[in-house]
Amino acid sequence: MEQTTLERRVRVIPATRTTPASGPRRGGRQRVAAYCRVSTDSEEQLNSYAAQKNYYTQKIEENPDWEMAGVFADEGITGTSMKKRAEFNRMIAACKRGRIDMILTKSASRFARNTVDCLKVIRTLKARGIGVIFEKENINTLTESSEFLITLFSSFSQAESESMSLNIIPGIQQSMKEGNIPFQYSRTLGYRRGPDGKPEIDPDEAETVRLIYTRYLEGRSLGEIQKELTEQEIPTAEGIRGWSRQVIQNILTSEKYIGDGLRQKTYTTGPIGNKKVVKNNGERPMYYTQNHHPAIIPRDIFYRVKEEMARRTSKRKVMQKRGKTEQGKYSAKYALSESLVCGECGTPYKRVTWARNGKKRIVWRCVSRLEFGTEYCHSSPTLDEDKLHRAIVAALNGYGVIRAGVKADVLELAELAQSGGEVDGVSLLDLRQRLDALSAEQAVLLDKILGDMKNSELNARLKTIVEEKQDILNQMGALEQDEEQRSLRESRKREMEEWLDQQPLCLTEYDDDLTRRFVERITVVDAETIRVRIRDTDVEIEQKIC
């Protein structure tokens, strides 16, 4: 059968309804919202912010076809990211709930400096029939050519933001080099802004800081310090009467409390999009400024806290089979958990409660003996806590008797600790001045090399400068570490001297704090003898257990 070929015909069905130029109408009037933003919180920008709000409020109310749907405004917020713009996000949420028909804004740069985010939001709104009018660019996002124009202007805004960021960075780096330290007073306990605009000590808050340092050096754990501060209803820097261990940890490790400041501990990966703040592990230079503001905590106390943190963190694990009796982390409950060790195997002792025939008895036992029996430790004795405490008190009283001779040795060691501070006759200040001179010479040399890349003499000199700078940095690091150690020794000797002056001839009760402060180690020799070593001295007292 022969098939007939039919002619293809296309008939256009004309539109019968016109699309509103600025979003769907409901009830004859459009619900119009306005969005405005200023990038900083300076007085000039805040005036602009208030002016924008007044302008849009008046403009919407004067148009008979418009109904006010709200003015959304973010102040002091960057436009490179949507995440921190609370009012902007609230406006978009209202759009999604069908409460806004159209948005007015000054320009693409006020709406967003990030091209990707800008287009994403506009497409989302356009799909719901909601238009955005950019007054400066005269763009309505519901028109066909709007996306191309928005992409163009948003790209300009993004490039401007990136350029501003690049211009700001050198200024920030110069500020770091000059030793300027920014202060967040609302988050820094112990300081307030003084009449001259510089940090000054807040006496009441400073007492809380000193209390935290004192308690930590007395052997308290972060949890115990947290409990004490909370029970006493002492407020944090933000005025909250509830502390966390992390806040206490931050106070104990912040160099601000010795009057110093460290810049660029973290850095931002980029100015646009999902900006991420990461820890600086050497990818960027850091700038440490000494004596920037009044100190609350003496340097020697700060170094001792640092040393104590390292000691607690480095405690080794000595239990293998039963995790609940493990001694692998610091225990602030009993001082002897830190200092009492077995004379046979060197393993710490552990406090144990024996319950036999309805009677409880507190004893101390070698952890190795508890874990493995006599496999590794054959004859470590079990000690009654009361007898052990009495023996420690007797040993400290014995030390008090010979304190006059010990004090002379302590003072001599303290004088030795104060000496030093130089390497081959060169001080830390000399090294810093030499480093600055080398850096300046290196900058000039690099400019010359750029004009004459093949000059072997210039390249050889550059290599020499780089090597000398590294050597100076190594020397400075060694000197700073020696200075810290000297300060620690001096602090402990001074504390020991004060204790020797105040020490009574006869202690009557055992004290955990006293043991932590002045006893370095207690070795269990046998069932009848312990050996007590006094901290930071060569004194060891052998004491019988009665």
C-alpha positions, 0 to 999 in steps of 0.5 A: 500500500502506498503511504501518503506523506503529510506536511508538518504544520506548527500552529502558535497558540498565543499567550493569554496572560502576561507575566508580571514584571516584578513577581506574582500579585496577590489580592492586587498588591505585592508584598515587597521586602527590602534588603540592605547591608553595610560591611563594617560597624564604623559610625559612618557606615552605620549612618548609611545603614540607617539611611538605607532602612528609612529610604526603603521603608518610605519607598514601599509605603508610598507605592499604592501597589506595594505592601510592606513585607519588612526591611531586612538589614545586616550591619557590620557583616561581610558580603562574601558569605551567606552563613553569618548574615542572619537577616538575609537568611531570615528574609530568604526563609520568609520567601520560601514560606510564601510571605514575600513577592518581591525584594528591593536592594541597592546593588548586586554588591549589597546583595552578595559579593560571592557570584556563586551564592548570588546566582544560587539564591536568585535562581531559587527565588525565581523558581518561586516567581519572586523577583529581586530588583537591583536599583543601581544596575536597573536589573529585575531578575525575572527578565530573560537577560537578568542572569547574564547581567547578574553574573557580570555585576556579581563577578565585578563585586567579587573581584572588588572584594578579593582586591580589597582583601589583598590590599588589607593583608599587607596592612595586617601583617605590618601591624603584626610586625609592629607588635599590635595585639587585638583584644577581645575584652568580652572574651578575655577574663581579667582585662578591660579597655582603659581610658587611653584605649589600651588594656588594663587589669580588671582587679576582680576578674584578675583574682579569678585568673590567679585563683585558676593558676594557683589551684592548678599548681596545687594539683587540682584537675580542670574538672575540680577547678571548674566545679569550684568556680561554678559552685562559687558562682564566679562569672566567666569573661562573658558573664556566664556563671557556668564554666567549661574545662576548655575555658579553663584550659584556654586561660592556663595556656594564654600568653596574654596573662603574662603580658605577651601576645601571639599573632596569626595562630590561625589563618583564613584559607580564602576571602570568598565562599566557604571561608575556613579558619585553620590552625597555623602549623607553620604555613604562615609566619607567627609574630610574638610580642613581649611586654605588650600590656600589664601582666596578671601572672608572673612568667615563672608561674606561667612556665610552671603551669606549662611544665605541669601540663606537659608532665600530666600529659606524658604520664605513661600507661602502667596497667595492661589488663584492667582498664579501671585500675589503669594509672595512665593519666593524671589523677588529682584525687591523691598526691601519692598517686603521683609520687609513691613508687615501688622500690623493686620494680619502679611501678606507681602505687595505687590506693585500694580499699580492702573490705574484710569481715565487715571492716574497711581498710585503706592500703596502698599497693604496687600496681604491677603486683595488683595486675600480675601478682608476683610475676614481675614484682616479687616482694613489694609490701602493702602499706596502711595509709595511716602509717604511710601518712605518719611516716611522710609527716615524720620525714618532712619534720626531719627535713625541717630540722636540717632546713638551715643548711638546706636553705644555704644550698637553695640560695646558692642554686638560685644564684646559679639559675639567675646566671646565663642568658647568653650563647658565646657571649651573645645575648638574645637582644644581639641575636634579634638585632642581627636577624633584623639586619639580615632580613633587610639585606635579604630583601635588597638582595632579592631585588637585585637577583630579580634583575640578574638571575644568573649572578652567581655572587649574588646567589651565593650571598643569598644562600649565606644569609639564609643559612645564617638566619636559620642558625640565629633562629636556632640559637634564639630558640635555645636561649628562650628555652634556657630562659624558661628553664632558669625561670622555672628553677628560680621560681621553685627555689624561691617558693622552697625558701619561703616554705623553709622560713615558714616551716614549723618545727613539727607538723602534726597532720598529713597534707596532700597539697604540701606533699604535691608542692615539695615532695618529688618522689617517695620510694617504698624500700620495704614494709618498714622503710620509705625514702622521701626525695625533696623536690628540687634538692639533692636531699633524700630522707630515709624514714621508718614506718611505725 
